[in-house]
Amino acid sequence: MSFAEELAAAGGVAAPPSATARLRDLLAEALRHGERELGQKRSGTREAPVTVAFAADGERLLAAVPVTAALHADAEALSERAWLLVAAVVGALVDLLEPGPPIGPEALAVRAGQGLIGYPGAGFDPHMLEELGPLAFEEQVEGIDRLRAEALVVPVAVFGEPAGLREPIGSRHPLLIAEAVARLGGRPADPASVEAHEDAVLSVVGAREGQTRAHADPDPARRVARRILQRLDGMGKWGGYHTDFAHLARGFAGNDRQLASEVGEALLAAGLLAEKPSVGQRHVFLNPRRAGDIRRLIEDGEEPAGLSLARK
């Protein structure tokens, strides 16, 4: 039998303690299978989908996801499809708990650890989670390219003692962006929805130190470069999230729109941006390997070696 079948046969969230060890082993194997699948060109099949697991511990909702990365610190290490799966989980948790729009960055409450996500949800009934969790996840994960995935709800004892759930590191961490998008009514696993909520998300996460200096840069090309990078950074677009190259000119007016396109090409040529052409359009994202150079350019205007900005 599959994990889903054995879980159902054991009683689902009402499974007795005697079934815990077996279900824990099955979950661990399902997560290992899912992580392997997420490294393939297509992930999951109808018969063997990529599996995530939800549980409720009385204080929060928990989700086990098939990645080994320390999500609070290293979400950028995930492949695009793995990240979008994680984003769909965040969206499902928010949908289930309905916390409402965030007022500011301090209101963002998602926590994460090694392959585990948690969200405050005191008193959430495990039986209600069993009924609604898979439906919420199905809605959020729909449309992720080349992925078949399912959510199962397990007794919280199957998770053991969840440890190491921490606040994501950095106010622009992709997990926080995903939560903000979901709480604003968007779907964090849908890049188009993320784009549509960009201005609202940026108003939630607030201004990063150095943004004012970027807007005041007297050099037009460098000012445009800094603004492009700070906007992508503000939306956590370091790999899992990416944007249409044409959108780099968003927010610019007049001559700066053409300059933004030229600067975008220069940022690509210098390796500060990376390109993902396989989505049918030219999509770009911040290159995590050049994070230091990107931060210095945004905050201090320091141009890295290899960047050639057109000056007129």
C-alpha positions in Angstrom: 0.0 0.0 0.0 1.0 3.6 -0.5 1.6 6.0 2.4 -1.8 7.6 1.8 -3.5 4.2 1.9 -1.7 3.1 5.0 -2.4 6.4 6.7 -6.1 6.0 5.9 -6.2 2.4 7.1 -4.6 3.5 10.4 -7.3 6.0 11.0 -5.8 9.2 9.6 -5.4 11.9 12.3 -7.1 9.5 14.7 -4.5 6.8 14.2 -3.5 5.2 17.5 -0.1 5.7 19.1 0.7 2.1 18.1 0.8 3.3 14.5 3.1 6.3 15.0 6.4 4.6 14.4 5.2 3.0 11.1 3.7 6.2 9.9 6.8 8.2 10.8 8.9 5.8 8.7 6.5 6.0 5.8 6.5 9.8 6.0 10.3 9.9 6.0 10.4 7.7 2.9 7.8 9.8 1.2 9.8 13.0 1.8 13.0 11.4 0.5 11.1 10.2 -2.6 9.7 13.7 -3.1 13.1 15.4 -2.8 14.5 13.0 -5.4 11.5 13.8 -7.6 12.0 17.5 -7.3 15.4 17.1 -8.9 13.9 15.5 -12.0 12.6 17.2 -15.1 9.1 16.1 -14.0 8.2 15.6 -10.4 5.6 13.2 -9.2 3.1 11.0 -11.0 -0.6 10.3 -10.5 0.3 7.0 -8.8 3.3 8.4 -6.8 2.9 12.2 -6.3 5.3 14.4 -4.4 4.0 14.4 -0.8 3.8 17.1 1.9 2.3 16.4 5.3 0.3 18.7 7.6 -0.3 18.4 11.3 -1.8 20.5 14.1 -0.2 20.6 17.6 -2.7 22.8 19.3 -0.6 26.0 19.0 0.3 26.0 15.3 -0.1 24.2 12.0 3.0 22.3 10.8 4.0 21.2 7.4 6.8 18.8 6.5 8.1 19.4 3.0 10.5 17.3 0.8 13.6 19.4 1.1 16.6 19.1 3.4 17.5 22.8 3.2 17.3 24.8 6.4 14.4 26.9 5.1 14.7 29.8 7.5 18.2 30.4 6.3 18.7 28.8 2.9 15.5 28.9 0.8 17.6 30.3 -2.1 19.3 26.9 -2.3 16.1 25.3 -3.5 15.4 24.5 -7.2 12.6 26.6 -8.7 10.0 23.8 -8.5 11.0 22.9 -4.9 10.6 26.5 -3.9 7.2 26.9 -5.6 6.1 23.8 -3.7 7.2 25.4 -0.5 5.4 28.6 -1.4 2.2 26.6 -2.1 2.5 25.1 1.4 2.8 28.6 2.9 -0.2 29.8 0.9 -2.3 26.8 2.1 -1.4 27.5 5.7 -2.4 31.1 5.4 -5.6 30.2 3.6 -6.5 27.7 6.4 -5.8 30.2 9.2 -7.0 33.4 7.6 -4.8 35.8 9.6 -5.8 38.8 7.4 -3.5 41.4 5.7 -0.3 42.1 7.5 0.2 45.6 8.8 3.9 45.5 8.7 6.9 43.2 8.7 6.5 42.4 12.4 3.1 40.8 11.6 4.6 38.1 9.4 4.6 35.0 11.4 5.8 32.0 9.3 8.6 30.0 10.9 10.7 27.3 9.4 13.5 24.8 10.0 15.0 21.8 8.3 12.3 20.8 5.9 9.6 22.0 8.3 7.3 25.0 8.2 5.1 26.3 11.1 2.4 28.9 11.3 0.5 30.1 14.5 -2.9 28.4 14.7 -3.9 27.9 18.3 -6.8 25.4 18.7 -7.1 24.4 15.1 -8.9 21.2 15.0 -6.9 18.3 13.5 -10.0 16.8 12.0 -10.8 20.1 10.3 -7.3 20.2 9.0 -7.7 16.6 7.7 -10.8 17.8 5.8 -9.6 21.2 4.5 -5.8 21.0 4.4 -5.5 18.8 1.2 -8.0 21.1 -0.6 -6.2 24.3 0.4 -2.9 22.8 -0.8 -4.5 21.5 -4.0 -5.7 25.0 -4.9 -2.3 26.6 -4.1 -0.2 24.1 -6.0 -2.3 24.0 -9.1 -0.5 25.3 -12.1 3.1 24.6 -11.0 4.7 23.3 -14.1 5.6 19.6 -14.3 4.6 18.8 -10.8 2.1 16.4 -9.3 1.8 16.8 -5.5 -0.5 15.9 -2.7 -0.9 16.9 1.0 -1.7 14.3 3.7 -2.7 15.1 7.2 -1.0 13.1 9.9 -1.3 12.9 13.7 1.2 15.4 15.2 3.0 12.6 17.0 4.3 11.4 13.6 6.4 14.6 13.5 8.1 13.7 16.7 9.3 16.9 18.6 9.5 19.6 15.9 12.6 21.6 16.8 14.5 24.5 15.3 11.5 26.5 13.9 12.9 29.9 13.5 12.1 33.3 12.1 13.4 33.5 8.5 16.6 35.4 8.3 16.3 38.7 6.6 13.2 40.9 6.0 13.2 39.9 2.3 13.3 36.2 2.9 11.2 34.4 0.3 9.1 32.7 3.0 8.1 36.1 4.3 7.3 37.3 0.8 5.2 34.2 0.2 3.3 34.8 3.4 2.7 38.5 2.6 1.4 37.6 -0.9 -1.0 35.0 0.5 -2.2 37.3 3.2 -2.9 40.0 0.6 -5.1 37.5 -1.3 -2.5 36.3 -3.8 -1.1 32.8 -4.6 2.6 32.7 -3.7 3.3 29.8 -6.0 1.9 31.7 -9.0 4.6 34.2 -10.3 1.9 36.3 -12.0 0.1 36.7 -8.7 3.3 37.6 -7.0 4.0 40.3 -9.6 0.4 41.6 -9.2 0.9 42.1 -5.5 4.4 43.5 -5.7 3.7 47.1 -4.6 1.5 46.0 -1.7 4.2 43.5 -0.5 6.9 46.1 -0.7 4.8 48.4 1.4 4.5 45.6 4.0 8.1 44.6 4.2 9.2 48.2 4.4 12.2 50.1 3.0 15.6 48.6 3.3 18.4 50.9 4.4 20.1 52.3 1.3 17.0 52.7 -0.8 16.8 56.4 -0.3 20.5 56.7 -1.3 19.8 54.6 -4.4 17.0 56.9 -5.5 19.2 60.0 -5.0 22.2 58.6 -6.9 23.3 61.4 -9.3 24.5 59.0 -12.0 21.4 58.0 -14.1 22.6 54.6 -15.2 23.8 53.6 -11.7 20.6 55.0 -10.1 18.5 52.8 -12.4 20.7 49.8 -11.7 20.4 50.2 -8.0 16.6 50.7 -8.2 16.2 47.6 -10.3 18.3 45.5 -8.0 16.6 46.8 -4.8 13.1 46.1 -6.2 14.1 42.5 -7.1 15.7 42.1 -3.7 12.7 43.5 -2.0 10.5 40.8 -3.5 13.0 38.0 -2.7 13.7 37.2 -6.4 16.8 35.2 -5.8 15.9 32.1 -7.9 12.6 30.6 -6.9 10.9 33.8 -7.7 11.8 35.5 -11.0 10.4 38.2 -13.2 9.9 39.0 -16.8 12.8 41.0 -18.2 10.3 43.5 -19.6 9.2 44.2 -16.1 12.5 45.7 -15.1 11.4 49.0 -16.6 8.3 49.0 -14.2 8.2 52.2 -12.2 10.4 54.2 -14.5 9.1 57.0 -16.7 10.3 58.8 -19.8 13.9 58.2 -20.9 14.5 56.0 -17.9 12.4 53.2 -19.3 14.7 52.7 -22.2 17.7 53.1 -19.9 16.2 50.4 -17.6 16.2 47.9 -20.5 19.8 48.7 -21.3 20.9 48.6 -17.7 19.1 45.2 -17.4 21.2 43.8 -20.2 24.3 45.1 -18.5 23.4 43.5 -15.2 22.8 40.2 -17.0 26.2 40.5 -18.9 27.9 41.2 -15.5 26.3 38.1 -13.9 24.4 40.1 -11.2 21.2 38.9 -12.8 20.7 35.4 -14.2 18.3 34.4 -16.9 15.7 31.6 -17.0 14.6 31.3 -20.7 12.6 28.0 -20.3 9.4 29.6 -19.2 8.6 31.0 -22.7 9.8 34.5 -22.0 13.0 36.1 -20.8 12.8 35.8 -17.0 15.5 37.0 -14.7 16.4 36.7 -11.1 19.2 37.9 -8.7 22.3 35.7 -8.8 22.8 34.3 -5.2 26.5 33.9 -6.0 26.8 37.6 -6.4 24.8 38.6 -3.3 27.7 40.6 -1.8 28.2 42.6 -5.0 24.5 43.2 -5.4 24.1 44.4 -1.8 27.1 46.8 -2.1 25.8 48.3 -5.4 22.3 48.8 -3.9 23.4 50.2 -0.6 26.6 52.1 -1.4 26.6 52.5 -5.2 29.8 50.4 -5.5 30.0 49.1 -9.0 31.6 45.6 -9.2 34.2 44.6 -11.6 32.7 43.5 -14.9 29.7 45.8 -14.8 29.6 48.2 -17.7 26.8 50.7 -17.5 26.0 52.8 -20.5 26.6 56.5 -19.9 25.3 59.1 -22.3 
